[in-house]
């Protein structure tokens, strides 16, 4: 499989992603499983896209690990996947989300369409995986608030 379908929605092959979606996270929606960990297609696409010759001449040949902690591996490096697009469905954003729900009579359709588009390969990236990694800090640093622009 060397063809990459840029429109493939990784929530579709993530087991139970949409199960009870709107009953999770105080009704603002949350998947039961994360495509970054559970979508086999996403992992394979990352393996294909990011295995390449490096500027130092070495070839980074990513291989899938046997556990979630070993999502993709090369040499002594471990990589994880994450979305580049924040969905801002967190409870701490309840006031904003309540206003959005009131303004959009089709809020659920809007959110589901948005998520399906963001969970395509154009919205995904791999990050080195270790304590205090750039991606971990992006999600936990209150000054960054999960924004990729502030992270970079």
Order of alpha helices (4+ residues) and beta strands (2+ residues): alpha-alpha-beta-beta-beta-beta-beta-alpha-alpha-beta-alpha-alpha
